[in-house]
Amino acid sequence: METRKLFYEDSHLRKFSASVVSCAETEKGYEIILDATAFYPEGGGEAPDLGILGGVHVLDVQERDGEIIHFCDAPLSVGETVCGEIDWQRRFDLMQQHTGEHIISGLLHAKFGYMNTGFHVGADVMEVDFDGPISPEDLAEIEQKANEAVWADIPLKCWIPTPEELKKVTYRTKRELPWPVRIVQVPSYDSCACCGVHVKHTGEVGMIKILSCVSLRGGIRLEMVCGQRAYRHMVTIFEENRRVSQAFSAPMNATGAAALKMNEALAAEKSRATGLQNRILDTVAESYVNFGDVLHFEPELDGNALRYLADKIASVCGGRVAVFSGGEGSFAYCLAQRDGDLRELNRRLTGQLHGRGGGKPHFQQGSVQATEEEIRSFFA
């Protein structure tokens, strides 16, 4: 017997009563079928409803041959009339996301002819895939128009047309669908074949915000948030920007300019510090003029400085150079020798001192897991 789908009759129905048709114990818990339900089963990219049914927890909901299966953590008696209550906050959140997706998808389809090729509502954001590219300017326009649809508070129309009516309905679909086809319309914005549940008016979506757009297999993937999620995102961003504003002593609407100014100042200081450091390293290198083979330890050098010092020493010592920087059993290194071939030395070094590295024959670099004493013993 096909389950009466109360979630289609009223997407805002939170509590209901129904009779238990069957209850069977399985590996996933107890499979309970009712004669009617407001619990939406997983489908169409939308997660299932959760909640309470006759005092037991509904852990999952699936549809099988027209019957809605409630997977519960305890049994219910067949023939019993039970009360069900869905997790409304979860349901409303999912309806906000799904309806927001319809508005964005409809606008992109109308402007570019793109089809929605993927849809997933995650715990924090919603991902929607489309089969064509879009510029940042066009995406900003689409987001603006989507929010105008929200502000217009347009009533949605969800119904199953008769076979004759369906022939006259224009709707988005990736393939021909057999009747019955459920149509979800946001008048002037979208018309789509969809089995999901949605808000009754676009105003309930609250807000639509596109967070990112990345290229994907010739098309794009959008990360979006709607409604409650969009509000929480804005609150988080506002708080972060307030902290940035305080750190930069700048108005909250000017933190971007303040950050750029700070980056310029830091870049200038970094350039100045690098110049001073190189002058010091030049002095270190000069102490090895005509020294022959060199083993040198220098604390707190980054990769660029380490390579700089090894090259400088190699240019004056007349031999092979090994420069190490680090401590506590972990060192980065550079080996250098004018017109030399250090690959065999590097192979033995990394093999004996638990390291990894490589490079050109005359210039090898990498890291080892060894103490200074072990390194000195290797080169002794």
N, C-alpha and C positions, 0 to 999 in steps of 0.2 A: 504493500500500500504506500503510495507516494505521500510524503510528509507535507502537510500544509505549511507554506513558507510565510510566516507572519512578518518576517523582516522585509519582505517585498511589499506587504500590505501597509506597513507603517515602519519606516526605518528608524523612528524615534521611540519605538515600543521597548520599554526597559524591563517590565515585569509581565508575566503571562501565566496562565494555567493550562495544563494539557494532560492527557492520559498516557500512561506508559504502555506502549504496544509490545515491546520485548526488551529483555535484559540478558546479556550473555557475557560470561567472563572470558577474557582473552589475555594475551601477553601484554597488551597495552592498557589493561584495566578492564572496566566493565563497559561494553557497548550497549548503549541505551537508545532506543528509538521511541519517539513520541508521535502522537497523531498530528501534532502541530508544534512549531517552535519559532522562537524569535532569535535563536542562536544561528548566526551566519556561518556556513561551512567555508573552509579555506578554498579559494578559487579566484581566478581572474587577477592574480597578483596581490590579492588581499588576504591577510592573515585571518584565521578563524576567531570567532568570539570565545571569550572565557567567562566564567561566572559560577553561579550556584544553581543547582537543580535539585529540588526536593531535599535540601540540606546537604547534598554532596557536591564536591567540586567538579566542574567541567574543565578538563585538561586539554581537550582538542575536539574539533568538530569537522567531520568530513561528509561529503555526499556520495552515495553509492546507489546507482539505479533509481534516482528520484527520492530515496530515503535519506534522511539526515541522521547521521550516527554521532551520538554524544559519547565521547570517551571520558568516563568518570572514575573517581578513586574509590567508589563504593557502589553497591548494587541498589536498585529500586525495585519495588514489587510491581509485577505486571498487572495492569488494570487499575492501578492506583492513580489518582489525580494529584499531580504535583505542581508546585509553583516554581517558576524559573525566573532568575534575575541575571541579566547580562552585566558584565563589567562595562558600565556606561562610559566612563572616562576613556577607556581603551577603544571602545567602539566609535565614540565621537571623534577621537583623534584620527582613527583610520579613515573615517568618512571625510574628514577635512582634507587629509592627504590625497585620497582618491579623487575627490571632486576637484581639488586644485590641479591635479594631473590632467583631468579631462579638459579644463579650461586652457592650460598651456598647450596640450596636444592639439586641441581644436584650432587654436590660433596659429600654431606652426604649420598645420596641415592646410589651413586656408591661405596662408601667405606663400608657402614654399611647396606645398604638395607632399611634405614629408609624412611618413608613417611612423607611428610609435612601434618600435621593434622590441622593447623590453621595459619591464616595469616591476620594481621591487620596493616595498616599504620596509625599511630596516628599523632598528630600535631608535635611531637618532635622526636619520635623514632618509629621504626617498630618492631612488635612482630611476631615471627615465631615459631610455635610449631612443634615438631617432636616426633615420637612414640618410641624412645629409648634413652638410656643414652650415654654420651660421656665424656671422660676424658679431663682435661684442656690441656694436651699435644696434643691430637688429634684435639681439637678445634683450637688450635694455628696453627696446620698444615693446617687445612681446611681454616682458614682465610688467611694464606700465599698463598695457591694455588688460592683462590678466587681473590686476588689482582693480581696474575700473569695473570689470565684470563683478568683482566681489562687492564693491561699493554700490553697484546698481541693485543688489539684493534680488536677483532674478529667480523666480521659482523654477525648479527643475521639473522635467516631465520624464517619467520612467514607466514604460508600458510594453506589452507584447502585442504588436499589430497582428491583425489577421493576415493570412497569406496574400490576400488581395491588397490590403492596406500597405503591406511591407514593400510591394513593388513600387509604390509611390514615395517611399521614405528614402531620403538621401542620408547615408550614414557612413562613418569611417569603419573599414574592416580590412584586414590583411588578406582575407580569403573569403570565398563564397560560403555562406553558412546555411545549413538546412533549417527550415522552420521547426519549432518556434524560435524567434530571435527577440531577445529583450533589448529595447532601445533606451538609451539614456541621453536626454537632450538638455543642453544649456542653451536656450534660445539665443540666436545671434552669435553664439560662440562655438558650440560643438554639438555634434550628433554622432553617437557611437554605439555599436553593439557591445553590451557590457552586462556581466552577471553580478556585479558588485552592488554594495549598498552605499548610498550617498546622502548628503544633507538635503534638506527640503528647499532651501534658498541659498544662493551663492554667498549672501552676507554671513552665513554661518562658517564659511571657510576662514574668515577673519583677516588673513593676510597671506600673500604668496611671495616667497623670497627664493630666488635662484642663488645658490651658494657657489657653484662652480660649473664650468663647462669644459670638457676635455674631448679630444678627438678619439674616435673609437671605430675601427673597421670602416673607414670612409664616411662615417657619420659622427654623431656626438653623444656624449652621456652627460646629462644634467644631474646635479645634486640639488635637491630642493627641500624646503620645509614650508609647511602651511599651518595656519591657525595657532594652536597652543605651542607647537614646536617653534614656529616663527617668533612668537612672543618670547619664549625662553631664550632663543638664540639672540634676539635683540637685547634682552636684559644682560646676557653674558658679555656681548660685545660692548655694550654701554659701560659696564663695570670695568672691563679691561681698558677701554679708552679713557675712562676717568683716572685710572691709575697711571696711564701713560701721560695724561695731561698734567697730573701732579708732578711726575718725574721730570718732565720737560719744562715745567712752569709755563705752560702754553694753554690757551683756550681749547676746549674740547673739539671745536670745529677747525682747529689749526694744528692738530697733532701730526698730520702727515708732513706738513712743511717743517715742523720742528724736528721730526725724525730725519728728514733729508739733510737738514742743517747739521744735526748731530753726526750723521754718517760722514758728511764732508769733513767735519772737524776731526773725527776719528781716523779717517783716511790720511789726513795731513799729518796727524801725530804718529800714525803707523809708519808713514814714509820717513818721517824724521827719526823715529826710533830705529828703523832698519838701517838708515844711513850711519847713525852712531854705532850700532852693533857691528856693521861691516868694517868701520874704522878700527874697532877693537880686534875683530877677527883678522884684519890685515896685519896688525901688530903681532898677533899670535903666529901667523904664517911666516912673517919675517924672521922669527926666532929659529926657523928651521931651514934657513938658506944653506944649501949644500950639505944637509944633514944626512942624506941617504934615506933608508927606510924609516918611516915615522909611525908610531902608535900614539894617538892623542885622545884624551878624554876631555870633553867640554860639557859642562852642565847646561840643561834647559835650552837646548837648541831645537827649533822647529825644523821641518824637512828642508826648507829653502836655505836656512842658515847652515845646516849640516852639509849640504851639497856645496855651498859657497866656500866654506872653510876647507873642505877636502880638496876642492879644485885649486884654491889659492896655495895651499901647502904643496900640492903636486907640481905646481908651476915653478917652485923654487928649491925643493929639497933634493931633486935628482934621483929619487928612489920611489919606493912604493909607500902609499899613505893609507892608514886605517884610522878613521875618526869615529868615535863613539859618543853618544849622548843619551843619558837616562839614569837609571839607578834602581835599587831594590830588586835586582835580578832580571831587569828588562831593559834592553838598550836598542836604540836605532843606530844604524851605522852607514858609512860610505867608504868604499875602497876606491882609490884612484891611483893611476900611474900613467904618465905620458908614454904613449906607444907601447903599453904593456898589455898583457892578456891575464886578467884576474879571475877568469871563470872557474878554473880548477881550485884556486884559493877560496873563492866564495862557496864552492860546493863543499869543501872540507869544513869551512867555518860554520855553515848552516847545519851540516850533518852532525858535527861534534857539539855545537852549542845550541841545539834545538831551535833553529831559526829558519827563516825563509827570505829569499831575495833574488835579485837578478839585475839585468841591465846590459849595457854595452861591454865589449871585452875590456876596455880600459877604464870603465866606471861602473861599479857594482854597488847596489844599495839594498837595504832590507832591515831586518830586526832579529835579535836573538834573545832567548830566555836564559840568561847566565849572569853571574856576578862579575864585577870588575876583575877580581883575582883569577877567575876562570878564563876570562878573555886574555889577560896578560900572560897566563900560562900557555895559552894556545899559540901566541905570537913569540914566546920566548925562544 
